[in-house]
Amino acid sequence: MTLAGIAWGIYTLNGRNSVSALGDTYYNFLRTAPLLILLLLININQGYVTEVGLVYAVLSGAVASGLGYSLWYAALTGLKTTQAAVVQLLVPVIAALRGIIFVGENIEQRFIVSSAMILGGILLVLLTKISPKSCKK
């Protein structure tokens, strides 16, 4: 998870310089194709592929993720680095809330504690951005 967080941070910082969100996302997906092919070859005998499963994989992986990453790159052009970090941190909380609201997931102590920690961290970042000098004005 640490490596994934670092990779997402690098991806986000690179996205701030994007001039074509969709084109850059396409290129990023294209660059992962050799790794995908290698992983498929290594795991070829580990399961089975159905047409429906393949369609769902493409829809959720290439289409939904591709659009999501493109939207993120497009949104980054209007956000400061700190703002982008805060928005990123909200994603797990929002996703969990959607699971509770739309899928009927249970509200568990783990969700409450982790959400409180995330929101508390965001609050600390926001409070440190308000300097005492800005309050005097």
N, CA, C and O atoms as a GROMACS GRO file, in nm:
protein
  548
    1MET      N    1   0.083  -0.119   0.000
    1MET     CA    2   0.000   0.000   0.000
    1MET      C    3   0.087   0.126   0.000
    1MET      O    4   0.052   0.228  -0.060
    2THR      N    5   0.202   0.116   0.068
    2THR     CA    6   0.292   0.231   0.070
    2THR      C    7   0.342   0.262  -0.070
    2THR      O    8   0.344   0.378  -0.112
    3LEU      N    9   0.382   0.157  -0.141
    3LEU     CA   10   0.429   0.176  -0.278
    3LEU      C   11   0.318   0.229  -0.368
    3LEU      O   12   0.343   0.313  -0.454
    4ALA      N   13   0.197   0.181  -0.347
    4ALA     CA   14   0.083   0.230  -0.426
    4ALA      C   15   0.058   0.377  -0.397
    4ALA      O   16   0.030   0.454  -0.489
    5GLY      N   17   0.069   0.418  -0.270
    5GLY     CA   18   0.051   0.558  -0.235
    5GLY      C   19   0.158   0.647  -0.297
    5GLY      O   20   0.129   0.756  -0.346
    6ILE      N   21   0.282   0.599  -0.294
    6ILE     CA   22   0.392   0.674  -0.355
    6ILE      C   23   0.370   0.685  -0.505
    6ILE      O   24   0.387   0.792  -0.564
    7ALA      N   25   0.332   0.574  -0.568
    7ALA     CA   26   0.308   0.575  -0.712
    7ALA      C   27   0.194   0.670  -0.749
    7ALA      O   28   0.203   0.742  -0.848
    8TRP      N   29   0.087   0.670  -0.670
    8TRP     CA   30  -0.024   0.760  -0.697
    8TRP      C   31   0.018   0.906  -0.681
    8TRP      O   32  -0.025   0.992  -0.758
    9GLY      N   33   0.102   0.932  -0.582
    9GLY     CA   34   0.153   1.068  -0.564
    9GLY      C   35   0.235   1.113  -0.684
    9GLY      O   36   0.220   1.226  -0.730
   10ILE      N   37   0.321   1.025  -0.733
   10ILE     CA   38   0.402   1.058  -0.852
   10ILE      C   39   0.311   1.078  -0.973
   10ILE      O   40   0.329   1.171  -1.051
   11TYR      N   41   0.213   0.990  -0.987
   11TYR     CA   42   0.117   1.001  -1.097
   11TYR      C   43   0.045   1.136  -1.092
   11TYR      O   44   0.026   1.201  -1.195
   12THR      N   45   0.006   1.176  -0.973
   12THR     CA   46  -0.064   1.303  -0.955
   12THR      C   47   0.026   1.421  -0.987
   12THR      O   48  -0.015   1.514  -1.056
   13LEU      N   49   0.148   1.418  -0.937
   13LEU     CA   50   0.241   1.528  -0.965
   13LEU      C   51   0.270   1.539  -1.114
   13LEU      O   52   0.280   1.650  -1.167
   14ASN      N   53   0.283   1.426  -1.182
   14ASN     CA   54   0.302   1.429  -1.327
   14ASN      C   55   0.179   1.483  -1.398
   14ASN      O   56   0.190   1.550  -1.500
   15GLY      N   57   0.062   1.453  -1.344
   15GLY     CA   58  -0.063   1.496  -1.405
   15GLY      C   59  -0.083   1.647  -1.401
   15GLY      O   60  -0.159   1.701  -1.480
   16ARG      N   61  -0.016   1.713  -1.310
   16ARG     CA   62  -0.030   1.860  -1.301
   16ARG      C   63   0.021   1.928  -1.427
   16ARG      O   64  -0.018   2.041  -1.457
   17ASN      N   65   0.109   1.861  -1.500
   17ASN     CA   66   0.165   1.918  -1.623
   17ASN      C   67   0.093   1.869  -1.748
   17ASN      O   68   0.138   1.895  -1.860
   18SER      N   69  -0.016   1.800  -1.732
   18SER     CA   70  -0.088   1.743  -1.845
   18SER      C   71  -0.158   1.851  -1.927
   18SER      O   72  -0.225   1.939  -1.873
   19VAL      N   73  -0.141   1.843  -2.058
   19VAL     CA   74  -0.213   1.934  -2.147
   19VAL      C   75  -0.328   1.862  -2.217
   19VAL      O   76  -0.419   1.926  -2.270
   20SER      N   77  -0.323   1.728  -2.217
   20SER     CA   78  -0.430   1.649  -2.275
   20SER      C   79  -0.458   1.532  -2.181
   20SER      O   80  -0.392   1.428  -2.188
   21ALA      N   81  -0.556   1.550  -2.093
   21ALA     CA   82  -0.584   1.450  -1.990
   21ALA      C   83  -0.615   1.313  -2.051
   21ALA      O   84  -0.561   1.212  -2.007
   22LEU      N   85  -0.700   1.310  -2.152
   22LEU     CA   86  -0.738   1.183  -2.215
   22LEU      C   87  -0.619   1.122  -2.289
   22LEU      O   88  -0.595   1.001  -2.279
   23GLY      N   89  -0.545   1.203  -2.362
   23GLY     CA   90  -0.428   1.154  -2.436
   23GLY      C   91  -0.320   1.103  -2.344
   23GLY      O   92  -0.260   0.998  -2.370
   24ASP      N   93  -0.294   1.175  -2.236
   24ASP     CA   94  -0.191   1.131  -2.142
   24ASP      C   95  -0.233   1.002  -2.071
   24ASP      O   96  -0.150   0.915  -2.048
   25THR      N   97  -0.360   0.991  -2.036
   25THR     CA   98  -0.408   0.869  -1.971
   25THR      C   99  -0.398   0.751  -2.067
   25THR      O  100  -0.359   0.641  -2.027
   26TYR      N  101  -0.433   0.773  -2.193
   26TYR     CA  102  -0.419   0.668  -2.295
   26TYR      C  103  -0.274   0.621  -2.303
   26TYR      O  104  -0.246   0.501  -2.306
   27TYR      N  105  -0.183   0.717  -2.308
   27TYR     CA  106  -0.040   0.683  -2.316
   27TYR      C  107   0.004   0.608  -2.191
   27TYR      O  108   0.081   0.513  -2.202
   28ASN      N  109  -0.042   0.649  -2.074
   28ASN     CA  110  -0.007   0.579  -1.950
   28ASN      C  111  -0.058   0.435  -1.953
   28ASN      O  112   0.014   0.343  -1.912
   29PHE      N  113  -0.180   0.413  -2.001
   29PHE     CA  114  -0.234   0.278  -2.011
   29PHE      C  115  -0.153   0.197  -2.112
   29PHE      O  116  -0.125   0.079  -2.089
   30LEU      N  117  -0.116   0.259  -2.222
   30LEU     CA  118  -0.039   0.190  -2.326
   30LEU      C  119   0.097   0.144  -2.272
   30LEU      O  120   0.145   0.036  -2.307
   31ARG      N  121   0.158   0.226  -2.188
   31ARG     CA  122   0.289   0.190  -2.132
   31ARG      C  123   0.279   0.073  -2.036
   31ARG      O  124   0.380   0.006  -2.012
   32THR      N  125   0.163   0.047  -1.979
   32THR     CA  126   0.149  -0.066  -1.888
   32THR      C  127   0.120  -0.197  -1.962
   32THR      O  128   0.123  -0.304  -1.901
   33ALA      N  129   0.093  -0.191  -2.091
   33ALA     CA  130   0.058  -0.311  -2.168
   33ALA      C  131   0.165  -0.420  -2.160
   33ALA      O  132   0.129  -0.537  -2.141
   34PRO      N  133   0.294  -0.389  -2.173
   34PRO     CA  134   0.394  -0.498  -2.162
   34PRO      C  135   0.389  -0.570  -2.027
   34PRO      O  136   0.402  -0.692  -2.022
   35LEU      N  137   0.370  -0.496  -1.919
   35LEU     CA  138   0.360  -0.559  -1.787
   35LEU      C  139   0.234  -0.644  -1.778
   35LEU      O  140   0.236  -0.754  -1.722
   36LEU      N  141   0.124  -0.595  -1.833
   36LEU     CA  142   0.000  -0.671  -1.834
   36LEU      C  143   0.017  -0.802  -1.910
   36LEU      O  144  -0.027  -0.908  -1.863
   37ILE      N  145   0.080  -0.797  -2.026
   37ILE     CA  146   0.103  -0.918  -2.105
   37ILE      C  147   0.191  -1.016  -2.029
   37ILE      O  148   0.165  -1.136  -2.029
   38LEU      N  149   0.296  -0.965  -1.964
   38LEU     CA  150   0.384  -1.050  -1.884
   38LEU      C  151   0.307  -1.118  -1.771
   38LEU      O  152   0.321  -1.238  -1.750
   39LEU      N  153   0.225  -1.042  -1.699
   39LEU     CA  154   0.145  -1.100  -1.590
   39LEU      C  155   0.045  -1.203  -1.641
   39LEU      O  156   0.021  -1.304  -1.576
   40LEU      N  157  -0.014  -1.177  -1.758
   40LEU     CA  158  -0.106  -1.274  -1.816
   40LEU      C  159  -0.034  -1.404  -1.851
   40LEU      O  160  -0.088  -1.513  -1.828
   41LEU      N  161   0.086  -1.393  -1.906
   41LEU     CA  162   0.162  -1.513  -1.942
   41LEU      C  163   0.202  -1.592  -1.817
   41LEU      O  164   0.199  -1.715  -1.818
   42ILE      N  165   0.241  -1.522  -1.713
   42ILE     CA  166   0.280  -1.590  -1.589
   42ILE      C  167   0.162  -1.662  -1.526
   42ILE      O  168   0.178  -1.770  -1.469
   43ASN      N  169   0.045  -1.602  -1.534
   43ASN     CA  170  -0.074  -1.657  -1.467
   43ASN      C  171  -0.172  -1.725  -1.561
   43ASN      O  172  -0.288  -1.743  -1.525
   44ILE      N  173  -0.128  -1.764  -1.678
   44ILE     CA  174  -0.219  -1.818  -1.780
   44ILE      C  175  -0.295  -1.942  -1.731
   44ILE      O  176  -0.409  -1.964  -1.771
   45ASN      N  177  -0.233  -2.021  -1.647
   45ASN     CA  178  -0.298  -2.144  -1.600
   45ASN      C  179  -0.364  -2.130  -1.463
   45ASN      O  180  -0.405  -2.230  -1.404
   46GLN      N  181  -0.373  -2.009  -1.413
   46GLN     CA  182  -0.425  -1.988  -1.278
   46GLN      C  183  -0.577  -1.970  -1.273
   46GLN      O  184  -0.634  -1.963  -1.165
   47GLY      N  185  -0.641  -1.963  -1.384
   47GLY     CA  186  -0.785  -1.942  -1.382
   47GLY      C  187  -0.843  -1.964  -1.520
   47GLY      O  188  -0.782  -2.029  -1.605
   48TYR      N  189  -0.959  -1.909  -1.541
   48TYR     CA  190  -1.024  -1.920  -1.671
   48TYR      C  191  -1.086  -1.786  -1.707
   48TYR      O  192  -1.114  -1.703  -1.621
   49VAL      N  193  -1.105  -1.767  -1.835
   49VAL     CA  194  -1.160  -1.641  -1.886
   49VAL      C  195  -1.291  -1.671  -1.957
   49VAL      O  196  -1.300  -1.762  -2.040
   50THR      N  197  -1.392  -1.594  -1.922
   50THR     CA  198  -1.519  -1.603  -1.994
   50THR      C  199  -1.539  -1.474  -2.072
   50THR      O  200  -1.477  -1.372  -2.042
   51GLU      N  201  -1.624  -1.478  -2.170
   51GLU     CA  202  -1.650  -1.358  -2.249
   51GLU      C  203  -1.709  -1.247  -2.162
   51GLU      O  204  -1.669  -1.131  -2.172
   52VAL      N  205  -1.804  -1.283  -2.077
   52VAL     CA  206  -1.867  -1.184  -1.989
   52VAL      C  207  -1.763  -1.126  -1.892
   52VAL      O  208  -1.759  -1.005  -1.871
   53GLY      N  209  -1.680  -1.211  -1.836
   53GLY     CA  210  -1.575  -1.165  -1.745
   53GLY      C  211  -1.478  -1.072  -1.813
   53GLY      O  212  -1.435  -0.972  -1.756
   54LEU      N  213  -1.443  -1.104  -1.936
   54LEU     CA  214  -1.352  -1.019  -2.013
   54LEU      C  215  -1.416  -0.884  -2.043
   54LEU      O  216  -1.349  -0.781  -2.033
   55VAL      N  217  -1.543  -0.882  -2.078
   55VAL     CA  218  -1.614  -0.757  -2.103
   55VAL      C  219  -1.616  -0.671  -1.977
   55VAL      O  220  -1.588  -0.552  -1.982
   56TYR      N  221  -1.650  -0.734  -1.863
   56TYR     CA  222  -1.653  -0.659  -1.736
   56TYR      C  223  -1.514  -0.606  -1.700
   56TYR      O  224  -1.501  -0.494  -1.651
   57ALA      N  225  -1.413  -0.686  -1.724
   57ALA     CA  226  -1.276  -0.643  -1.693
   57ALA      C  227  -1.237  -0.522  -1.777
   57ALA      O  228  -1.177  -0.427  -1.726
   58VAL      N  229  -1.271  -0.525  -1.904
   58VAL     CA  230  -1.239  -0.412  -1.991
   58VAL      C  231  -1.320  -0.289  -1.952
   58VAL      O  232  -1.267  -0.178  -1.947
   59LEU      N  233  -1.449  -0.309  -1.924
   59LEU     CA  234  -1.533  -0.195  -1.885
   59LEU      C  235  -1.486  -0.132  -1.754
   59LEU      O  236  -1.479  -0.010  -1.743
   60SER      N  237  -1.454  -0.215  -1.655
   60SER     CA  238  -1.413  -0.158  -1.526
   60SER      C  239  -1.269  -0.111  -1.529
   60SER      O  240  -1.236  -0.011  -1.466
   61GLY      N  241  -1.184  -0.180  -1.600
   61GLY     CA  242  -1.042  -0.143  -1.603
   61GLY      C  243  -1.012  -0.032  -1.700
   61GLY      O  244  -0.968   0.076  -1.661
   62ALA      N  245  -1.034  -0.058  -1.826
   62ALA     CA  246  -0.996   0.039  -1.928
   62ALA      C  247  -1.092   0.157  -1.937
   62ALA      O  248  -1.048   0.272  -1.941
   63VAL      N  249  -1.220   0.129  -1.938
   63VAL     CA  250  -1.317   0.237  -1.959
   63VAL      C  251  -1.336   0.320  -1.832
   63VAL      O  252  -1.310   0.440  -1.831
   64ALA      N  253  -1.382   0.257  -1.724
   64ALA     CA  254  -1.411   0.332  -1.601
   64ALA      C  255  -1.284   0.393  -1.541
   64ALA      O  256  -1.283   0.512  -1.507
   65SER      N  257  -1.180   0.314  -1.528
   65SER     CA  258  -1.055   0.368  -1.473
   65SER      C  259  -0.996   0.473  -1.565
   65SER      O  260  -0.949   0.577  -1.519
   66GLY      N  261  -0.998   0.447  -1.694
   66GLY     CA  262  -0.944   0.544  -1.790
   66GLY      C  263  -1.015   0.678  -1.782
   66GLY      O  264  -0.952   0.783  -1.784
   67LEU      N  265  -1.147   0.673  -1.774
   67LEU     CA  266  -1.223   0.798  -1.761
   67LEU      C  267  -1.196   0.864  -1.627
   67LEU      O  268  -1.183   0.987  -1.619
   68GLY      N  269  -1.187   0.785  -1.521
   68GLY     CA  270  -1.158   0.840  -1.389
   68GLY      C  271  -1.022   0.907  -1.384
   68GLY      O  272  -1.009   1.018  -1.332
   69TYR      N  273  -0.920   0.840  -1.438
   69TYR     CA  274  -0.786   0.899  -1.440
   69TYR      C  275  -0.782   1.024  -1.527
   69TYR      O  276  -0.714   1.121  -1.494
   70SER      N  277  -0.854   1.022  -1.638
   70SER     CA  278  -0.858   1.140  -1.725
   70SER      C  279  -0.924   1.257  -1.654
   70SER      O  280  -0.876   1.370  -1.662
   71LEU      N  281  -1.034   1.230  -1.584
   71LEU     CA  282  -1.100   1.336  -1.507
   71LEU      C  283  -1.008   1.390  -1.398
   71LEU      O  284  -1.007   1.510  -1.371
   72TRP      N  285  -0.932   1.302  -1.335
   72TRP     CA  286  -0.839   1.345  -1.231
   72TRP      C  287  -0.732   1.437  -1.289
   72TRP      O  288  -0.702   1.541  -1.232
   73TYR      N  289  -0.675   1.397  -1.403
   73TYR     CA  290  -0.574   1.481  -1.468
   73TYR      C  291  -0.634   1.616  -1.506
   73TYR      O  292  -0.570   1.720  -1.490
   74ALA      N  293  -0.756   1.616  -1.556
   74ALA     CA  294  -0.821   1.742  -1.594
   74ALA      C  295  -0.847   1.828  -1.470
   74ALA      O  296  -0.830   1.950  -1.475
   75ALA      N  297  -0.887   1.767  -1.360
   75ALA     CA  298  -0.915   1.842  -1.238
   75ALA      C  299  -0.788   1.901  -1.177
   75ALA      O  300  -0.792   2.007  -1.114
   76LEU      N  301  -0.677   1.833  -1.195
   76LEU     CA  302  -0.551   1.878  -1.136
   76LEU      C  303  -0.508   2.016  -1.185
   76LEU      O  304  -0.439   2.089  -1.114
   77THR      N  305  -0.548   2.050  -1.307
   77THR     CA  306  -0.506   2.180  -1.361
   77THR      C  307  -0.563   2.296  -1.280
   77THR      O  308  -0.506   2.405  -1.282
   78GLY      N  309  -0.672   2.275  -1.210
   78GLY     CA  310  -0.734   2.382  -1.132
   78GLY      C  311  -0.709   2.371  -0.982
   78GLY      O  312  -0.764   2.449  -0.904
   79LEU      N  313  -0.626   2.274  -0.941
   79LEU     CA  314  -0.602   2.253  -0.798
   79LEU      C  315  -0.457   2.280  -0.761
   79LEU      O  316  -0.366   2.251  -0.839
   80LYS      N  317  -0.437   2.334  -0.643
   80LYS     CA  318  -0.303   2.344  -0.588
   80LYS      C  319  -0.263   2.205  -0.538
   80LYS      O  320  -0.349   2.119  -0.520
   81THR      N  321  -0.135   2.184  -0.516
   81THR     CA  322  -0.087   2.053  -0.472
   81THR      C  323  -0.153   2.009  -0.342
   81THR      O  324  -0.194   1.894  -0.329
   82THR      N  325  -0.165   2.100  -0.247
   82THR     CA  326  -0.229   2.066  -0.119
   82THR      C  327  -0.375   2.031  -0.139
   82THR      O  328  -0.426   1.937  -0.078
   83GLN      N  329  -0.443   2.107  -0.223
   83GLN     CA  330  -0.584   2.078  -0.251
   83GLN      C  331  -0.600   1.941  -0.314
   83GLN      O  332  -0.691   1.866  -0.279
   84ALA      N  333  -0.513   1.909  -0.408
   84ALA     CA  334  -0.519   1.777  -0.474
   84ALA      C  335  -0.498   1.666  -0.372
   84ALA      O  336  -0.565   1.563  -0.377
   85ALA      N  337  -0.404   1.686  -0.281
   85ALA     CA  338  -0.378   1.584  -0.178
   85ALA      C  339  -0.500   1.564  -0.090
   85ALA      O  340  -0.535   1.450  -0.056
   86VAL      N  341  -0.566   1.672  -0.052
   86VAL     CA  342  -0.685   1.662   0.032
   86VAL      C  343  -0.798   1.589  -0.041
   86VAL      O  344  -0.864   1.503   0.016
   87VAL      N  345  -0.818   1.623  -0.166
   87VAL     CA  346  -0.922   1.557  -0.245
   87VAL      C  347  -0.893   1.409  -0.257
   87VAL      O  348  -0.983   1.326  -0.245
   88GLN      N  349  -0.766   1.374  -0.281
   88GLN     CA  350  -0.727   1.234  -0.290
   88GLN      C  351  -0.760   1.159  -0.163
   88GLN      O  352  -0.809   1.046  -0.168
   89LEU      N  353  -0.734   1.222  -0.049
   89LEU     CA  354  -0.758   1.155   0.078
   89LEU      C  355  -0.906   1.132   0.106
   89LEU      O  356  -0.943   1.041   0.180
   90LEU      N  357  -0.990   1.213   0.046
   90LEU     CA  358  -1.135   1.196   0.065
   90LEU      C  359  -1.192   1.078  -0.013
   90LEU      O  360  -1.300   1.029   0.021
   91VAL      N  361  -1.123   1.032  -0.115
   91VAL     CA  362  -1.177   0.928  -0.203
   91VAL      C  363  -1.217   0.801  -0.127
   91VAL      O  364  -1.328   0.752  -0.149
   92PRO      N  365  -1.133   0.746  -0.039
   92PRO     CA  366  -1.177   0.624   0.031
   92PRO      C  367  -1.301   0.646   0.118
   92PRO      O  368  -1.387   0.559   0.127
   93VAL      N  369  -1.310   0.761   0.181
   93VAL     CA  370  -1.426   0.791   0.265
   93VAL      C  371  -1.551   0.800   0.179
   93VAL      O  372  -1.655   0.743   0.213
   94ILE      N  373  -1.541   0.870   0.067
   94ILE     CA  374  -1.655   0.883  -0.024
   94ILE      C  375  -1.696   0.747  -0.078
   94ILE      O  376  -1.815   0.716  -0.085
   95ALA      N  377  -1.599   0.666  -0.117
   95ALA     CA  378  -1.629   0.532  -0.171
   95ALA      C  379  -1.699   0.446  -0.066
   95ALA      O  380  -1.795   0.376  -0.097
   96ALA      N  381  -1.651   0.451   0.057
   96ALA     CA  382  -1.714   0.372   0.163
   96ALA      C  383  -1.856   0.422   0.191
   96ALA      O  384  -1.947   0.341   0.211
   97LEU      N  385  -1.874   0.554   0.193
   97LEU     CA  386  -2.009   0.609   0.214
   97LEU      C  387  -2.105   0.565   0.103
   97LEU      O  388  -2.221   0.535   0.129
   98ARG      N  389  -2.054   0.563  -0.020
   98ARG     CA  390  -2.140   0.517  -0.131
   98ARG      C  391  -2.177   0.371  -0.114
   98ARG      O  392  -2.288   0.330  -0.148
   99GLY      N  393  -2.084   0.292  -0.061
   99GLY     CA  394  -2.115   0.151  -0.034
   99GLY      C  395  -2.224   0.138   0.071
   99GLY      O  396  -2.311   0.052   0.060
  100ILE      N  397  -2.218   0.222   0.172
  100ILE     CA  398  -2.319   0.221   0.277
  100ILE      C  399  -2.455   0.265   0.222
  100ILE      O  400  -2.557   0.203   0.250
  101ILE      N  401  -2.454   0.372   0.143
  101ILE     CA  402  -2.580   0.429   0.093
  101ILE      C  403  -2.641   0.343  -0.018
  101ILE      O  404  -2.761   0.314  -0.014
  102PHE      N  405  -2.561   0.303  -0.116
  102PHE     CA  406  -2.617   0.240  -0.236
  102PHE      C  407  -2.617   0.087  -0.232
  102PHE      O  408  -2.696   0.024  -0.303
  103VAL      N  409  -2.530   0.027  -0.153
  103VAL     CA  410  -2.521  -0.119  -0.153
  103VAL      C  411  -2.566  -0.179  -0.020
  103VAL      O  412  -2.577  -0.300  -0.007
  104GLY      N  413  -2.591  -0.094   0.076
  104GLY     CA  414  -2.638  -0.142   0.205
  104GLY      C  415  -2.529  -0.200   0.293
  104GLY      O  416  -2.558  -0.283   0.380
  105GLU      N  417  -2.405  -0.156   0.274
  105GLU     CA  418  -2.296  -0.201   0.361
  105GLU      C  419  -2.324  -0.156   0.504
  105GLU      O  420  -2.390  -0.054   0.526
  106ASN      N  421  -2.275  -0.232   0.599
  106ASN     CA  422  -2.292  -0.197   0.739
  106ASN      C  423  -2.193  -0.088   0.780
  106ASN      O  424  -2.079  -0.084   0.732
  107ILE      N  425  -2.238   0.000   0.868
  107ILE     CA  426  -2.147   0.100   0.925
  107ILE      C  427  -2.077   0.030   1.041
  107ILE      O  428  -2.139  -0.005   1.142
  108GLU      N  429  -1.947   0.011   1.026
  108GLU     CA  430  -1.870  -0.058   1.128
  108GLU      C  431  -1.775   0.037   1.197
  108GLU      O  432  -1.746   0.146   1.148
  109GLN      N  433  -1.727  -0.006   1.313
  109GLN     CA  434  -1.634   0.075   1.391
  109GLN      C  435  -1.509   0.110   1.309
  109GLN      O  436  -1.457   0.220   1.320
  110ARG      N  437  -1.462   0.015   1.230
  110ARG     CA  438  -1.343   0.038   1.147
  110ARG      C  439  -1.365   0.154   1.050
  110ARG      O  440  -1.275   0.236   1.031
  111PHE      N  441  -1.482   0.161   0.990
  111PHE     CA  442  -1.515   0.271   0.899
  111PHE      C  443  -1.516   0.404   0.974
  111PHE      O  444  -1.461   0.504   0.927
  112ILE      N  445  -1.579   0.406   1.091
  112ILE     CA  446  -1.590   0.529   1.169
  112ILE      C  447  -1.452   0.578   1.212
  112ILE      O  448  -1.420   0.697   1.198
  113VAL      N  449  -1.370   0.487   1.263
  113VAL     CA  450  -1.236   0.526   1.310
  113VAL      C  451  -1.148   0.571   1.195
  113VAL      O  452  -1.082   0.675   1.204
  114SER      N  453  -1.146   0.495   1.087
  114SER     CA  454  -1.059   0.531   0.975
  114SER      C  455  -1.106   0.661   0.909
  114SER      O  456  -1.023   0.744   0.872
  115SER      N  457  -1.236   0.680   0.895
  115SER     CA  458  -1.287   0.805   0.838
  115SER      C  459  -1.254   0.924   0.928
  115SER      O  460  -1.218   1.031   0.879
  116ALA      N  461  -1.267   0.904   1.060
  116ALA     CA  462  -1.234   1.011   1.154
  116ALA      C  463  -1.085   1.046   1.144
  116ALA      O  464  -1.049   1.164   1.152
  117MET      N  465  -1.001   0.946   1.128
  117MET     CA  466  -0.857   0.972   1.114
  117MET      C  467  -0.826   1.048   0.986
  117MET      O  468  -0.747   1.142   0.986
  118ILE      N  469  -0.889   1.006   0.876
  118ILE     CA  470  -0.867   1.074   0.748
  118ILE      C  471  -0.917   1.218   0.756
  118ILE      O  472  -0.846   1.312   0.719
  119LEU      N  473  -1.040   1.235   0.803
  119LEU     CA  474  -1.097   1.370   0.811
  119LEU      C  475  -1.021   1.457   0.911
  119LEU      O  476  -1.006   1.577   0.891
  120GLY      N  477  -0.973   1.396   1.019
  120GLY     CA  478  -0.891   1.469   1.116
  120GLY      C  479  -0.760   1.515   1.055
  120GLY      O  480  -0.715   1.627   1.080
  121GLY      N  481  -0.698   1.429   0.976
  121GLY     CA  482  -0.575   1.467   0.906
  121GLY      C  483  -0.597   1.580   0.809
  121GLY      O  484  -0.516   1.672   0.799
  122ILE      N  485  -0.708   1.573   0.737
  122ILE     CA  486  -0.742   1.681   0.643
  122ILE      C  487  -0.765   1.811   0.719
  122ILE      O  488  -0.719   1.917   0.676
  123LEU      N  489  -0.834   1.803   0.832
  123LEU     CA  490  -0.858   1.922   0.914
  123LEU      C  491  -0.726   1.983   0.960
  123LEU      O  492  -0.710   2.105   0.957
  124LEU      N  493  -0.632   1.899   1.003
  124LEU     CA  494  -0.501   1.951   1.045
  124LEU      C  495  -0.431   2.024   0.932
  124LEU      O  496  -0.371   2.130   0.953
  125VAL      N  497  -0.438   1.967   0.812
  125VAL     CA  498  -0.375   2.033   0.696
  125VAL      C  499  -0.442   2.168   0.670
  125VAL      O  500  -0.374   2.268   0.647
  126LEU      N  501  -0.573   2.169   0.674
  126LEU     CA  502  -0.645   2.294   0.648
  126LEU      C  503  -0.617   2.398   0.756
  126LEU      O  504  -0.604   2.517   0.725
  127LEU      N  505  -0.608   2.356   0.881
  127LEU     CA  506  -0.582   2.449   0.990
  127LEU      C  507  -0.440   2.506   0.983
  127LEU      O  508  -0.419   2.622   1.020
  128THR      N  509  -0.344   2.426   0.937
  128THR     CA  510  -0.208   2.478   0.926
  128THR      C  511  -0.194   2.575   0.810
  128THR      O  512  -0.100   2.654   0.806
  129LYS      N  513  -0.286   2.570   0.716
  129LYS     CA  514  -0.284   2.664   0.604
  129LYS      C  515  -0.336   2.801   0.645
  129LYS      O  516  -0.311   2.900   0.577
  130ILE      N  517  -0.408   2.806   0.757
  130ILE     CA  518  -0.458   2.934   0.808
  130ILE      C  519  -0.355   2.985   0.908
  130ILE      O  520  -0.352   2.942   1.023
  131SER      N  521  -0.273   3.076   0.864
  131SER     CA  522  -0.169   3.127   0.952
  131SER      C  523  -0.223   3.236   1.043
  131SER      O  524  -0.323   3.300   1.010
  132PRO      N  525  -0.159   3.258   1.158
  132PRO     CA  526  -0.204   3.366   1.247
  132PRO      C  527  -0.200   3.503   1.179
  132PRO      O  528  -0.281   3.589   1.211
  133LYS      N  529  -0.108   3.523   1.088
  133LYS     CA  530  -0.098   3.651   1.018
  133LYS      C  531  -0.222   3.678   0.935
  133LYS      O  532  -0.268   3.792   0.926
  134SER      N  533  -0.278   3.572   0.873
  134SER     CA  534  -0.397   3.591   0.789
  134SER      C  535  -0.520   3.622   0.873
  134SER      O  536  -0.615   3.681   0.822
  135CYS      N  537  -0.520   3.583   0.999
  135CYS     CA  538  -0.633   3.611   1.088
  135CYS      C  539  -0.635   3.757   1.132
  135CYS      O  540  -0.741   3.811   1.162
  136LYS      N  541  -0.518   3.820   1.136
  136LYS     CA  542  -0.510   3.959   1.180
  136LYS      C  543  -0.561   4.057   1.076
  136LYS      O  544  -0.595   4.171   1.109
  137LYS      N  545  -0.566   4.015   0.952
  137LYS     CA  546  -0.606   4.105   0.844
  137LYS      C  547  -0.750   4.134   0.846
  137LYS      O  548  -0.800   4.209   0.761
   0.00000   0.00000   0.00000
